[in-house]
Amino acid sequence: MTPLLPNPDYYIANLITMTSSEATRLWRRAIKESFNCTCVYCGESYDLHDLTIDHVRPRSSGGETISSNCVPACRSCNQSKGSEHWEEWMLARFGLHPERKQLILNHING
């Protein structure tokens, strides 16, 4: 098995040495593990396979599939958010949660 690299950005630099599907799988896993297998929106912890990858800025709004735009989300949050703006959706669904909002802002602004 290929060892996990320190953070999601390492996979982009190492795509040449891995198959594309393997690199994608490890990149997705690294994103989930970098947030301790916690949904960034609801704050609940999940098993690795129970988390999905959500585009903070939806692809339908021009969001890219890059590390700084992808976060782990539980299936419920990911489906509920859909293509809505993450900040407005979080406020409407969970109310004010400054620590989770800051976590996402730190991630997307790198």
C-alpha positions in Angstrom: 0.0 0.0 0.0 1.2 3.5 -0.8 1.9 5.5 2.4 -0.2 8.6 3.1 1.6 11.9 2.4 1.6 14.8 4.9 -1.2 16.9 3.4 -3.5 17.0 0.3 -1.2 19.3 -1.7 1.5 16.6 -1.8 -0.7 14.5 -4.1 -0.8 17.1 -6.8 3.0 17.2 -6.9 3.2 13.4 -6.9 0.7 12.5 -9.6 3.4 11.4 -11.9 4.5 8.6 -9.5 1.0 7.2 -8.9 -1.9 6.1 -11.0 -4.5 8.8 -11.2 -7.2 6.8 -9.3 -4.7 6.0 -6.5 -3.6 9.6 -6.2 -7.3 10.7 -6.1 -8.2 8.2 -3.5 -5.2 9.2 -1.3 -5.9 12.9 -1.9 -9.5 12.5 -0.7 -8.4 10.5 2.3 -5.7 13.1 3.2 -8.4 15.8 3.2 -10.6 13.8 5.5 -7.8 13.0 7.8 -6.4 16.6 7.9 -9.8 17.5 9.5 -9.6 14.5 11.9 -12.5 12.8 10.1 -14.9 15.5 11.1 -17.6 17.1 9.0 -16.6 20.8 8.8 -20.2 21.9 8.7 -21.9 20.0 11.6 -18.7 19.3 13.6 -19.5 15.6 14.1 -16.8 12.9 13.8 -17.3 10.0 11.3 -15.5 7.0 10.1 -13.3 7.7 7.1 -15.7 5.9 4.6 -18.8 7.8 6.0 -17.5 11.2 4.9 -17.8 12.8 1.5 -15.8 15.6 -0.1 -17.7 18.8 -0.5 -16.7 21.7 -2.8 -16.9 24.8 -0.5 -17.5 26.9 -3.6 -19.7 24.6 -5.7 -18.6 23.5 -9.1 -21.8 24.9 -10.5 -20.6 28.3 -9.4 -17.1 27.9 -10.8 -15.5 26.1 -7.9 -12.5 23.9 -8.7 -11.6 20.5 -7.5 -8.5 21.6 -5.6 -7.4 21.1 -2.0 -8.3 24.6 -0.9 -11.8 24.2 -2.2 -12.5 20.7 -0.9 -13.5 19.8 2.7 -14.9 16.7 4.4 -18.6 16.7 5.0 -21.1 14.1 6.2 -23.5 12.9 3.6 -26.4 14.7 5.2 -24.6 18.1 5.2 -23.2 17.6 1.7 -26.6 16.8 0.3 -28.4 19.5 2.2 -25.9 22.2 1.2 -26.0 21.3 -2.5 -25.0 24.3 -4.5 -25.8 26.9 -1.9 -23.2 29.3 -0.6 -21.6 27.6 2.4 -21.7 30.5 4.8 -25.4 31.3 4.2 -26.3 27.7 4.3 -24.4 27.0 7.6 -26.0 30.1 9.3 -29.5 29.0 8.3 -29.0 25.3 9.3 -26.8 25.6 12.4 -26.9 29.2 13.5 -23.8 31.1 14.5 -20.7 28.8 14.9 -17.6 31.1 14.6 -15.1 28.3 15.2 -16.3 26.2 12.3 -16.7 29.2 10.1 -13.1 30.2 10.9 -11.9 26.6 10.3 -13.3 26.7 6.7 -12.0 30.3 6.1 -8.5 29.2 7.2 -8.7 26.3 4.8 -10.0 28.0 1.7 -7.7 31.1 2.2 -4.7 28.8 2.9 
